[in-house]
Amino acid sequence: MDRAFRLRVYFENAAGRVEEDPAGFLRTTWNPVMRQPEDTRAVFVHMMRGLSHNQWSRILINQLNMPPFSAQEQEWVAQEWLPQAVKAGYRYGAVVVSTDVMVRLATAYITTQAPASALTYRSFETDAEAVAWLLQQK
């Protein structure tokens, strides 16, 4: 059976989709549309809830088609969401990166704000590479 058919949608809105992968991690896919700040926050809040609900520590974040985060989104994620997500058990983030330099810069800002001892991020060009790395993390 194709892996995609075994994913369970945990949350979805105009900004993106959060799915539960049966391999024991969340998958977040950002949509290629401009987001409203409340939609962005809802995706992040549901990522944290999904981690806590499943007692997982890993997220695959697909940013291939997403527009860059705004300065306000970056600040909120880095200063408010990340510390709470780490407390909820977030330990490993595999980011499938966009070719858009502005998306990469916004993501770099966020990931450099994470406590180095508590959270490990890696960037990947493909979903398969990201999954392979996440499956090695426990």
C-alpha positions in Angstrom: 0.0 0.0 0.0 1.2 3.5 -0.8 2.4 5.4 2.3 0.3 8.5 1.4 -2.9 6.5 1.8 -2.0 5.7 5.4 -1.5 9.3 6.5 -4.3 10.6 8.7 -5.2 14.3 8.5 -4.9 15.8 11.9 -5.7 19.4 11.0 -6.1 21.4 7.8 -6.9 25.0 6.9 -6.0 27.5 4.1 -2.4 27.7 5.3 -1.5 24.1 5.4 -2.2 20.5 6.5 -0.9 18.5 9.5 -1.0 14.7 9.1 -0.1 11.9 11.4 2.4 9.5 9.7 2.1 5.9 11.0 5.9 5.8 11.3 5.5 8.0 14.4 5.9 11.6 13.3 3.8 14.5 12.1 3.9 15.9 8.5 3.1 19.5 7.9 2.7 20.7 4.3 2.4 24.4 3.7 0.1 25.5 0.9 1.3 27.8 -1.9 -1.1 30.7 -1.0 -0.7 33.8 1.1 -1.8 33.1 4.6 -3.7 34.9 7.2 -1.8 35.2 10.5 -4.5 33.3 12.4 -4.2 30.4 9.9 -0.5 30.2 10.3 -0.8 30.1 14.1 -3.5 27.4 13.9 -1.2 25.2 11.9 1.6 25.6 14.5 -0.8 25.1 17.4 -2.1 21.9 15.9 1.5 20.7 15.3 2.2 21.1 19.0 -1.1 19.5 19.9 -0.4 16.6 17.6 3.0 16.0 19.1 1.6 16.0 22.6 -1.5 13.9 21.8 0.7 11.2 20.1 3.7 11.6 22.5 5.9 12.1 19.5 9.0 14.3 19.1 9.4 14.6 15.3 7.9 16.7 12.5 8.5 16.7 8.8 7.8 20.2 7.4 7.3 20.6 3.7 8.0 24.2 2.6 8.5 23.5 -1.1 5.6 25.7 -2.3 4.9 28.0 0.6 5.3 31.8 0.5 7.8 33.2 3.1 6.8 33.8 6.7 6.2 37.4 7.5 8.4 39.1 10.1 5.5 38.8 12.6 5.1 35.1 11.9 8.8 34.5 12.3 8.9 36.4 15.6 5.8 34.6 17.0 7.1 31.1 16.0 10.6 31.8 17.3 9.7 33.5 20.6 6.4 31.9 21.5 5.7 28.7 19.7 9.2 27.1 19.7 9.7 27.2 23.5 6.2 25.8 24.1 6.7 23.1 21.4 10.0 22.0 23.0 8.2 21.7 26.4 5.6 19.6 24.6 8.3 17.2 23.4 9.4 18.6 20.0 13.0 17.4 19.4 13.5 16.8 15.6 12.5 18.9 12.7 13.2 17.7 9.1 12.5 20.6 6.7 12.0 20.0 3.0 13.2 23.4 1.8 11.9 25.8 -0.8 14.0 27.0 -3.6 12.8 30.6 -2.7 15.6 32.3 -0.9 13.1 34.4 1.2 11.5 31.2 2.5 14.9 29.8 3.3 16.0 33.0 5.2 12.8 33.1 7.2 13.2 29.5 8.1 16.8 30.0 9.0 15.9 32.8 11.4 13.4 30.5 13.2 15.6 27.5 13.4 18.5 29.5 14.8 16.3 30.7 17.7 15.7 27.1 18.8 17.6 26.0 21.9 20.5 24.0 20.5 20.5 21.4 23.2 16.8 20.6 22.9 16.0 20.7 19.2 17.7 19.5 16.1 16.7 20.7 12.6 18.0 19.4 9.3 17.2 20.7 5.8 16.5 18.4 2.9 15.8 18.7 -0.8 13.4 15.8 -1.0 10.7 14.2 1.2 12.4 10.8 1.0 15.7 12.2 2.4 13.7 13.9 5.2 11.8 10.8 6.1 15.0 8.7 6.1 16.6 11.0 8.6 13.6 11.4 10.8 13.3 7.6 11.1 16.8 7.5 12.5 15.9 9.9 15.3 14.3 8.5 18.4 
